[in-house]
Amino acid sequence: MEARKFHRAYGVYGVCVQDERLLVINKNGGPYINRLDLPGGSLEEKESLTIAMKREFLEETGLVIEIIKSIGIADFMISSDWKDWTVVHHIAVFYLVEQIGGNLVMPEQFEGQDSLCAEWVTEEEISVENASPLVLKAFEWLKTNDLGLDANYYDDWKVKKK
């Protein structure tokens, strides 16, 4: 029996809505590759949560944002074949954000950049087949104003490799 390998990821993610459409990125890496995901990601050394949120949003979308409020934290357990990991525990800090400047741009590609582009989507355009658990959770929050307390489990997550 093969041993399970565990990875924990932690990041900040922005929920930005205009005209009932959510801003998402086309993911170019990680277990959500080739799916839509929320703008955001990991913190750099000595970087606060809010500074990381603003930096990640600008890098991935071209938009300058204001953080309106902290929505909360959600976590996801994903069983997959991403890299050498068999289980990924993704802890996500969610913020409600608002665009205050900039325009959507094609992100500069550099090591660690995992956004190909950004786009606005409606809930009807989203499914578990084309979006990350974070996008699904963002739409859930927009309807209920609640992220819930329990982890979300994805026991048969398919990494959509190129």
N, C-alpha and C positions, 0 to 999 in steps of 0.2 A: 504494500500500500504506500503510495507516494505521500510524503509529508506536506501539509498545507503551509504555505508561506504567506505571511501577513505583512501588509504595508498600511501605514496610517498617513493620510494626507490632511492638511489643515489649510484653509484659505478663507478669503473674504470675497463676497460676491454681491453685485448690485442689481437691484430690481428697478428698472427704469421703464416707465410706461408713458406713452403718448398716444392719444386717440384710440385707447383700448388695445394698443399693440405693445408687446414686450420687446425690448431690445435684447438680441441674442447674438452670439458669435458662432461662426462655423469653426469647429474645433479641429486642430491639426495635430493633436498629440494626446497622450494619456489614454485612460480607459474609455473616454468619451470621444475619441477620434472619429471623424466623419459624422458627427452629430452636432446638433445645436446645443449650446451651453450658455450660461450666464457670463457676462464679463466679470473677470476677477481672477484671483489666484493666490499664490503663496506670498508670504512676507519675505522681504529681504532683511539682511542683518541690521539690527537696531531700528527697524521700521515699525511704526505704530499701525494698528488696524486701519485707522482712517486714512493715513498717508498711503498705505498700500492700496486701499480701495481706489483712491483718486488716481494713483499712478497706473494701476492695472487697467482701469477704465480708459484712460487716455491712450495707453499703449495699444490696447486691443480694439478700440473703436474710433479714436480721434476726438472723442467728446470730453469736454471739461464738465465736471459734475459738482454739485453740492450734495452733501449727505443730509437728508431730511431727518432720518431717524434709524435707529437700530431696530430691525424686525425681530431678530432672535437667532438661535442656532438650531441647525438640524444636522442629523448624521445619517449616513447611508452605508450599508454593508453590501459590497458588491463582490460576488463570486465570479471570477473571470480568469482569463488566460493572459492578462496584460503583463508583459515582461516576464519575469519569473514568479510573479505573485499569483497566488490562487485566491486570496481574499484582500480586498482593499476596503479600509474603513475611512470614509471621507467625512470630515467634520467641516461644516460650512457655516460661516457667520454671514448672515443676510442683512443688507442695508437697503432701505428705500432711498433712491437717489433721483436727482433731477438734473437735466442738462441745463448748463448756464453758459455754455460756449462751445466753440469748435464745430466741426462737421464730420460726418461719417467719412472715413478714409480707409484705403487699403493699408493695413498695418505694416510697419517696417518689419521685415523678417530678420530675426537674430536668434542666436542660441537661446532656447527657453521660451521663445514666442510661440504660442500655440493657437493663435487666432489667424484665420485666413482672411476674414472679413466680418462685418457686422450687418445685421438686417433686423427689421421690425416684423414681428409675427403675431398672429392672433392665436387664441387657444385652440381653435378648430384646426389649425395647421400643425399642431403638435401631437406627438404620440411617443410611446416608449421605444418605437422603432427608429425615430429620427431625432430624439432629444435626450439630454442628460436628465438624471433624477432631479438635478437642481432646477431645471426649467419646469419640470412637472410640479415640483414643490412651490415654485414662485407663482404659478397659475393657481394652485390650491390656496396659497396665502391670499392672493388677490380676491378670491371668492369668499373665504372664510375669516380672513384676518387672523389666522392661527397657523403656526407651523407644526403644531402637535409636539408631544413629548418623546415619543418612542422612535427608535431608529427605523428607517425604511430599508427593507431587505430585498435585494435583487439576486436571487439564487442562481439564475441562469442568464446572467448578463452576457451579451455577445459583443465583443470588441469588433468594430467594423473596420478591419484593416483594409488598406488600399489594395 
